[in-house]
Amino acid sequence: CELFDGFGPIQAAKIMTDQRGRHFGFVNFEQPNDAKECVKMMHCKDLRTRKEQREAKKLEAEGKAPPVKLDVDGHPEHLLYVSRAQKKE
């Protein structure tokens, strides 16, 4: 869970794949504000390398960009989906 380490201490983390091939990560931060900041900063983060991002922009500018690959739920595969599952009161 190196992607999430910079937001604060993590109590627990679990990565899973369901029967449809979707990947899920569950991260439990010690502080609720760390979780809020993580969602704010990481939702729709581009997971491609800088080189891949540069190449994609170049192809887009040239009008040669391939169609965006979508996962089984219709989300672009290269973007991270982050959501806050629950909040403690």
Contacts in CASP RR format, 6 or more apart in sequence:
PFRMAT RR
TARGET T0000
AUTHOR 0000-0000-0000
METHOD contacts of the structure
MODEL  1
CELFDGFGPIQAAKIMTDQRGRHFGFVNFEQPNDAKECVKMMHCKDLRTR
KEQREAKKLEAEGKAPPVKLDVDGHPEHLLYVSRAQKKE
1 10 0 8 1.000
1 13 0 8 1.000
1 15 0 8 1.000
1 27 0 8 1.000
3 42 0 8 1.000
3 80 0 8 1.000
4 10 0 8 1.000
4 13 0 8 1.000
4 27 0 8 1.000
4 29 0 8 1.000
4 38 0 8 1.000
4 42 0 8 1.000
7 29 0 8 1.000
7 34 0 8 1.000
7 35 0 8 1.000
7 37 0 8 1.000
7 38 0 8 1.000
7 41 0 8 1.000
8 29 0 8 1.000
8 30 0 8 1.000
8 31 0 8 1.000
8 34 0 8 1.000
9 29 0 8 1.000
9 30 0 8 1.000
9 31 0 8 1.000
9 34 0 8 1.000
10 27 0 8 1.000
10 28 0 8 1.000
10 29 0 8 1.000
10 30 0 8 1.000
11 28 0 8 1.000
11 29 0 8 1.000
11 30 0 8 1.000
12 26 0 8 1.000
12 27 0 8 1.000
12 28 0 8 1.000
13 25 0 8 1.000
13 26 0 8 1.000
13 27 0 8 1.000
13 28 0 8 1.000
14 25 0 8 1.000
14 26 0 8 1.000
15 23 0 8 1.000
15 24 0 8 1.000
15 25 0 8 1.000
15 26 0 8 1.000
16 23 0 8 1.000
16 24 0 8 1.000
16 25 0 8 1.000
16 26 0 8 1.000
17 23 0 8 1.000
17 24 0 8 1.000
18 24 0 8 1.000
20 72 0 8 1.000
21 72 0 8 1.000
22 71 0 8 1.000
22 72 0 8 1.000
22 73 0 8 1.000
26 85 0 8 1.000
27 35 0 8 1.000
27 38 0 8 1.000
29 35 0 8 1.000
29 38 0 8 1.000
32 87 0 8 1.000
32 88 0 8 1.000
35 84 0 8 1.000
36 84 0 8 1.000
38 82 0 8 1.000
39 82 0 8 1.000
39 83 0 8 1.000
39 84 0 8 1.000
42 80 0 8 1.000
42 82 0 8 1.000
43 80 0 8 1.000
43 81 0 8 1.000
43 82 0 8 1.000
43 83 0 8 1.000
44 79 0 8 1.000
44 80 0 8 1.000
44 81 0 8 1.000
44 82 0 8 1.000
45 79 0 8 1.000
45 80 0 8 1.000
45 82 0 8 1.000
46 53 0 8 1.000
46 78 0 8 1.000
46 79 0 8 1.000
46 80 0 8 1.000
47 78 0 8 1.000
47 79 0 8 1.000
47 80 0 8 1.000
48 56 0 8 1.000
48 78 0 8 1.000
52 78 0 8 1.000
56 65 0 8 1.000
59 65 0 8 1.000
59 66 0 8 1.000
68 76 0 8 1.000
68 77 0 8 1.000
68 78 0 8 1.000
69 76 0 8 1.000
69 77 0 8 1.000
69 78 0 8 1.000
70 76 0 8 1.000
70 77 0 8 1.000
71 77 0 8 1.000
75 81 0 8 1.000
END
